[in-house]
Amino acid sequence: MTETLTINIHRSPVSRLGELDPANIEFGKLFSDHMFAVDFVNGEWQEPQIVPYGDMAVSPANSALHYGQAIFEGMKAYRTAQGGVALFRPLDNLLRLNASAERMCMPALPEELFMQGLTQLVRLDAAWVPEAADTALYIRPFMFATDGLLGVRPSDTYRFMIITCPVGAFYNKPLRVRFEEKYVRSAEGGAGYAKNAGNYGAAMYPTKLAQQQGYNQLIWTDASEHRYVEESGTMNAIFVINNRIITPALSSSILDGITRRSVLQLARDWGMPVEERKVSTHEIIEALQTGTLQEAFGVGTAATIAPITAIGYEGHDYELAAVDNSAFSRRAAAALQAIRTGEAEDSHRWMVEV
């Protein structure tokens, strides 16, 4: 890493940590005391700063509000068994953030600015990193256009920020999902691989319809035929069929999930066959009917691994058999947790101490 950046730090006069109930942490509700911010003006990133968490003023003509130039990342910091704090694969988040920025005509963020802003912020708010099992400090880096100008063109100015919040488990029970056969999350050639805000806003209505039908989430399918699996809600989808790990291959309509990468790497480490390819809805339903679908689950930063207990297709629900601790998804979740908390060897050097 390059020389240490000078980041102006304005400490919050009063901490809100007393508002946190460690036994009842709601996801994304209570934010840590500070936030990192840096502006992009005149073609350059300006002086970075860490300031107390709080509201900010934007122009009513802010171009992100009107034209959707807004991207974000999701990542976590963990309390280690040794009492320290460590980040999980932060450079992979930076690479994906910059891939999203390129797709949305936004400036790339230099590594030293991202990493030093991130580490200094988390170090300052280290007391907010919870210690209980299945908890972490969720980290939300994001960038948005700041021009106050109506005109369909890339903004000239931007702001990059990082906010954090303590979180517990995202889902507290296995998910009931269904294949989406009408609406589309993203089309090939679109921006589905980017974490831009519009992808998530457009997904809310079909998800709401599914929830009204008793499902927790959707399994998105391809835009042209609705025949091939893409993602599971806001997560990547993984299936275990005949002891093989099968997941849709990455494309311009599928997010390159960092948890997905990690889970597939664990499977390869354990000598399990891994197939990244097209996965049809018919293949999944046939595997359900013949009993060869052993597991289905979503993977992502918020949930880590979310098991699926039922899949709906063409008006019929197919139930999956319950899994025990020998199941791949359970073993992978436990292995990731052990690596993140320093209780197992980090052979792939995924963790970065703060």
C-alpha positions as CSV (number, residue, x, y, z in Angstrom):
1,M,0.0,0.0,0.0
2,T,1.2,3.5,-0.7
3,E,2.0,6.1,2.0
4,T,-0.7,6.9,4.6
5,L,-3.3,9.4,3.5
6,T,-4.1,12.3,5.6
7,I,-7.8,12.0,6.4
8,N,-9.4,14.8,8.4
9,I,-11.3,13.2,11.3
10,H,-14.1,15.1,13.0
11,R,-15.2,13.0,15.9
12,S,-18.8,12.8,17.1
13,P,-19.1,14.6,20.4
14,V,-21.5,12.0,21.7
15,S,-21.6,8.3,20.8
16,R,-24.9,6.5,20.1
17,L,-23.5,3.1,21.0
18,G,-25.8,3.0,24.0
19,E,-28.8,2.8,21.7
20,L,-27.6,-0.7,20.5
21,D,-29.2,-3.7,22.0
22,P,-26.7,-6.6,21.3
23,A,-29.5,-9.2,21.8
24,N,-31.8,-7.5,19.3
25,I,-29.9,-6.1,16.3
26,E,-32.1,-5.1,13.4
27,F,-30.5,-5.1,10.0
28,G,-29.7,-1.7,8.7
29,K,-31.5,0.3,11.3
30,L,-28.9,1.8,13.7
31,F,-25.8,3.3,12.1
32,S,-22.4,3.7,13.7
33,D,-21.1,7.1,14.9
34,H,-19.1,8.2,11.9
35,M,-19.0,8.1,8.1
36,F,-16.3,8.5,5.4
37,A,-16.8,11.0,2.6
38,V,-14.8,12.3,-0.3
39,D,-15.9,14.4,-3.3
40,F,-14.8,14.2,-7.0
41,V,-14.5,17.7,-8.5
42,N,-12.6,19.0,-11.5
43,G,-11.6,15.5,-12.5
44,E,-9.9,14.7,-9.2
45,W,-10.7,13.2,-5.8
46,Q,-10.6,15.9,-3.2
47,E,-9.6,15.8,0.5
48,P,-11.2,12.8,2.3
49,Q,-12.8,13.2,5.7
50,I,-14.5,11.2,8.4
51,V,-17.4,13.0,10.0
52,P,-20.2,12.3,12.4
53,Y,-23.0,10.2,10.8
54,G,-25.8,12.5,9.8
55,D,-28.0,13.9,7.1
56,M,-26.6,15.8,4.2
57,A,-27.9,18.5,1.8
58,V,-28.3,17.8,-1.9
59,S,-29.8,19.9,-4.7
60,P,-33.4,19.1,-5.8
61,A,-31.8,18.9,-9.3
62,N,-29.3,16.3,-8.1
63,S,-28.6,14.2,-11.2
64,A,-28.5,10.9,-9.2
65,L,-32.1,11.4,-8.1
66,H,-33.2,12.0,-11.7
67,Y,-31.0,9.8,-13.8
68,G,-29.9,7.0,-11.5
69,Q,-26.1,7.4,-11.3
70,A,-25.7,5.7,-8.0
71,I,-23.8,2.5,-7.1
72,F,-23.0,0.7,-3.9
73,E,-21.2,-2.2,-2.3
74,G,-22.0,-4.5,0.6
75,M,-19.2,-5.9,2.9
76,K,-18.6,-6.8,6.5
77,A,-16.1,-6.5,9.3
78,Y,-15.9,-9.3,11.9
79,R,-14.8,-9.5,15.5
80,T,-12.1,-12.1,15.7
81,A,-11.5,-14.7,18.4
82,Q,-8.4,-12.7,19.4
83,G,-10.5,-9.6,20.1
84,G,-9.4,-7.7,16.9
85,V,-11.4,-6.7,13.9
86,A,-10.9,-8.0,10.3
87,L,-12.4,-7.2,6.9
88,F,-13.5,-10.0,4.5
89,R,-12.1,-9.6,0.9
90,P,-12.2,-5.8,0.8
91,L,-10.1,-5.5,-2.4
92,D,-12.7,-7.7,-4.2
93,N,-15.4,-5.2,-3.2
94,L,-13.2,-2.3,-4.6
95,L,-12.7,-4.1,-7.9
96,R,-16.5,-4.7,-8.2
97,L,-17.2,-1.1,-7.2
98,N,-15.0,0.2,-9.9
99,A,-16.5,-2.2,-12.5
100,S,-19.9,-0.8,-11.5
101,A,-18.5,2.8,-11.8
102,E,-17.3,2.1,-15.3
103,R,-20.7,0.8,-16.4
104,M,-22.4,3.8,-15.0
105,C,-19.9,6.4,-16.4
106,M,-18.6,7.3,-12.9
107,P,-14.9,7.8,-11.8
108,A,-12.8,4.9,-10.5
109,L,-11.8,5.0,-6.9
110,P,-8.1,4.6,-6.1
111,E,-7.1,1.7,-3.9
112,E,-5.4,3.7,-1.3
113,L,-8.3,6.1,-0.9
114,F,-10.8,3.2,-0.6
115,M,-8.7,1.0,1.7
116,Q,-7.4,3.8,4.0
117,G,-10.8,5.5,4.3
118,L,-12.4,2.1,5.1
119,T,-9.8,0.9,7.6
120,Q,-9.6,4.3,9.5
121,L,-13.4,4.5,9.7
122,V,-13.8,0.9,11.0
123,R,-10.9,1.4,13.4
124,L,-12.6,4.6,14.7
125,D,-15.9,2.8,15.2
126,A,-14.4,-0.6,16.3
127,A,-16.6,-0.6,19.4
128,W,-19.6,-1.0,17.1
129,V,-18.4,-4.4,15.8
130,P,-20.6,-6.9,17.7
131,E,-19.2,-10.0,19.3
132,A,-22.2,-12.5,19.3
133,A,-22.4,-15.4,16.9
134,D,-23.9,-14.6,13.4
135,T,-23.2,-10.8,13.9
136,A,-20.9,-8.4,12.1
137,L,-20.4,-4.8,11.2
138,Y,-22.1,-4.3,7.8
139,I,-20.3,-1.8,5.6
140,R,-21.9,0.2,2.8
141,P,-19.6,2.0,0.4
142,F,-21.5,4.0,-2.2
143,M,-21.1,6.7,-4.8
144,F,-23.6,9.0,-6.4
145,A,-23.6,11.9,-8.8
146,T,-23.8,15.4,-7.3
147,D,-24.3,17.8,-10.2
148,G,-27.4,20.0,-9.6
149,L,-28.3,20.0,-13.3
150,L,-31.1,18.5,-15.3
151,G,-29.7,16.9,-18.4
152,V,-29.3,13.3,-19.5
153,R,-25.5,13.1,-19.3
154,P,-22.9,11.8,-16.9
155,S,-22.4,14.1,-13.9
156,D,-19.2,16.1,-13.6
157,T,-19.1,15.7,-9.8
158,Y,-19.6,12.8,-7.5
159,R,-19.4,11.9,-3.8
160,F,-18.1,8.6,-2.4
161,M,-19.1,7.6,1.1
162,I,-18.9,4.7,3.5
163,I,-21.4,4.1,6.3
164,T,-21.5,1.2,8.7
165,C,-24.1,-0.6,11.0
166,P,-24.0,-3.6,13.3
167,V,-26.1,-6.5,12.0
168,G,-27.4,-9.9,13.0
169,A,-28.7,-12.7,10.8
170,F,-30.5,-11.4,7.7
171,Y,-32.9,-14.3,7.4
172,N,-34.0,-16.3,10.5
173,K,-35.5,-19.2,8.7
174,P,-35.2,-21.1,5.4
175,L,-36.7,-19.4,2.3
176,R,-39.7,-20.2,0.2
177,V,-39.1,-18.9,-3.3
178,R,-40.6,-19.2,-6.8
179,F,-39.3,-18.9,-10.3
180,E,-40.1,-15.5,-11.8
181,E,-41.9,-16.2,-15.1
182,K,-43.0,-12.7,-16.2
183,Y,-40.8,-9.9,-14.8
184,V,-37.1,-9.4,-15.5
185,R,-34.4,-8.3,-13.1
186,S,-31.8,-7.7,-15.9
187,A,-31.3,-8.5,-19.6
188,E,-28.1,-9.7,-21.2
189,G,-26.1,-6.6,-22.2
190,G,-27.7,-4.6,-19.4
191,A,-26.3,-3.5,-16.1
192,G,-27.3,-6.5,-14.0
193,Y,-23.6,-7.3,-13.2
194,A,-23.3,-3.8,-11.7
195,K,-24.5,-2.9,-8.2
196,N,-26.3,0.2,-9.3
197,A,-29.3,1.4,-7.4
198,G,-31.8,1.0,-10.2
199,N,-31.4,-2.8,-10.4
200,Y,-32.8,-3.0,-6.9
201,G,-35.6,-0.5,-7.2
202,A,-36.9,-2.3,-10.3
203,A,-36.9,-5.6,-8.5
204,M,-39.2,-4.5,-5.7
205,Y,-42.6,-4.8,-7.4
206,P,-42.3,-8.4,-8.6
207,T,-40.8,-9.3,-5.2
208,K,-43.7,-7.7,-3.5
209,L,-46.1,-9.7,-5.6
210,A,-44.3,-13.0,-4.7
211,Q,-44.4,-12.1,-1.0
212,Q,-48.2,-11.5,-1.3
213,Q,-48.4,-15.1,-2.6
214,G,-46.5,-16.4,0.5
215,Y,-43.0,-16.5,-0.8
216,N,-40.0,-14.8,0.7
217,Q,-38.1,-14.2,-2.5
218,L,-37.9,-14.9,-6.2
219,I,-35.5,-16.9,-8.3
220,W,-35.0,-14.6,-11.3
221,T,-34.8,-16.1,-14.8
222,D,-33.4,-14.9,-18.1
223,A,-35.1,-12.1,-19.9
224,S,-35.6,-13.7,-23.2
225,E,-37.2,-17.1,-22.4
226,H,-37.6,-17.3,-18.6
227,R,-35.9,-20.8,-18.9
228,Y,-32.6,-20.3,-17.1
229,V,-31.8,-19.4,-13.5
230,E,-30.1,-16.1,-12.9
231,E,-30.2,-15.0,-9.3
232,S,-32.1,-15.7,-6.1
233,G,-33.6,-12.4,-4.9
234,T,-30.5,-10.2,-4.2
235,M,-28.3,-13.2,-3.9
236,N,-26.5,-15.7,-6.2
237,A,-28.2,-19.1,-6.5
238,I,-26.4,-22.4,-5.9
239,F,-27.7,-25.9,-6.1
240,V,-26.3,-29.3,-5.0
241,I,-27.4,-32.0,-7.4
242,N,-26.0,-35.5,-7.1
243,N,-23.1,-34.1,-4.9
244,R,-22.2,-31.6,-7.6
245,I,-22.2,-27.9,-6.9
246,I,-24.0,-26.2,-9.7
247,T,-24.5,-22.4,-10.2
248,P,-25.4,-20.1,-13.1
249,A,-22.3,-18.9,-15.0
250,L,-21.5,-15.2,-14.6
251,S,-22.8,-12.9,-17.4
252,S,-23.6,-9.3,-17.9
253,S,-26.9,-9.9,-16.2
254,I,-25.6,-11.7,-13.1
255,L,-23.7,-10.1,-10.2
256,D,-20.2,-11.5,-9.5
257,G,-20.9,-12.2,-5.9
258,I,-17.9,-12.3,-3.5
259,T,-19.6,-14.8,-1.2
260,R,-20.4,-16.9,-4.3
261,R,-16.7,-16.9,-5.2
262,S,-15.8,-17.9,-1.7
263,V,-18.3,-20.7,-1.5
264,L,-17.2,-22.1,-4.8
265,Q,-13.5,-21.9,-3.7
266,L,-14.4,-23.9,-0.6
267,A,-16.1,-26.6,-2.7
268,R,-13.0,-26.9,-4.9
269,D,-10.8,-27.0,-1.8
270,W,-12.8,-30.0,-0.6
271,G,-12.6,-31.8,-3.9
272,M,-16.2,-31.3,-4.9
273,P,-17.2,-31.0,-8.6
274,V,-18.2,-27.4,-9.4
275,E,-20.1,-26.5,-12.5
276,E,-20.6,-22.9,-13.5
277,R,-23.0,-23.1,-16.5
278,K,-26.5,-22.4,-17.7
279,V,-29.0,-23.9,-15.3
280,S,-32.5,-24.4,-16.6
281,T,-35.7,-24.3,-14.5
282,H,-36.6,-27.6,-16.0
283,E,-33.4,-29.2,-14.7
284,I,-34.1,-27.9,-11.2
285,I,-37.7,-29.1,-11.2
286,E,-36.7,-32.5,-12.6
287,A,-34.1,-32.9,-9.9
288,L,-36.7,-32.0,-7.3
289,Q,-39.1,-34.6,-8.7
290,T,-36.5,-37.3,-8.8
291,G,-35.0,-36.5,-5.4
292,T,-31.5,-35.6,-6.8
293,L,-31.7,-32.0,-5.7
294,Q,-30.0,-32.2,-2.3
295,E,-29.8,-28.5,-1.5
296,A,-30.7,-25.1,-2.9
297,F,-29.5,-21.9,-1.3
298,G,-28.7,-18.2,-2.0
299,V,-25.4,-16.7,-1.2
300,G,-24.6,-13.0,-0.6
301,T,-23.0,-10.6,1.9
302,A,-26.1,-9.8,3.9
303,A,-27.2,-13.4,4.5
304,T,-24.0,-15.3,3.7
305,I,-25.8,-18.5,3.0
306,A,-29.7,-18.6,3.0
307,P,-31.1,-22.2,2.6
308,I,-34.2,-22.6,0.4
309,T,-36.9,-24.9,1.7
310,A,-39.5,-24.7,-1.2
311,I,-39.5,-23.7,-4.9
312,G,-42.6,-22.6,-6.7
313,Y,-43.0,-23.2,-10.4
314,E,-46.1,-22.9,-12.6
315,G,-48.4,-22.7,-9.6
316,H,-47.0,-25.7,-7.8
317,D,-44.7,-25.7,-4.8
318,Y,-41.9,-28.3,-4.6
319,E,-40.6,-28.9,-1.0
320,L,-36.9,-29.7,-0.4
321,A,-35.8,-32.2,2.2
322,A,-34.4,-30.7,5.4
323,V,-30.6,-30.6,5.6
324,D,-28.4,-31.5,8.6
325,N,-24.9,-30.3,9.6
326,S,-23.3,-32.6,7.1
327,A,-24.9,-30.7,4.2
328,F,-22.6,-28.6,2.0
329,S,-24.3,-25.3,2.7
330,R,-24.0,-25.8,6.5
331,R,-20.4,-26.8,6.3
332,A,-19.6,-23.9,4.0
333,A,-21.3,-21.4,6.3
334,A,-19.4,-22.8,9.3
335,A,-16.1,-22.7,7.4
336,L,-16.6,-19.1,6.3
337,Q,-17.5,-18.1,9.8
338,A,-14.4,-19.8,11.2
339,I,-12.1,-18.0,8.7
340,R,-13.7,-14.6,9.3
341,T,-13.4,-14.9,13.1
342,G,-9.8,-16.2,13.0
343,E,-10.7,-19.6,14.3
344,A,-9.5,-21.4,11.1
345,E,-6.6,-20.9,8.8
346,D,-7.1,-18.2,6.2
347,S,-5.3,-20.1,3.4
348,H,-6.6,-17.8,0.7
349,R,-5.7,-14.6,2.5
350,W,-9.2,-13.3,2.4
351,M,-9.1,-11.4,5.7
352,V,-7.5,-8.0,6.2
353,E,-6.9,-6.9,9.8
354,V,-8.0,-3.3,10.7
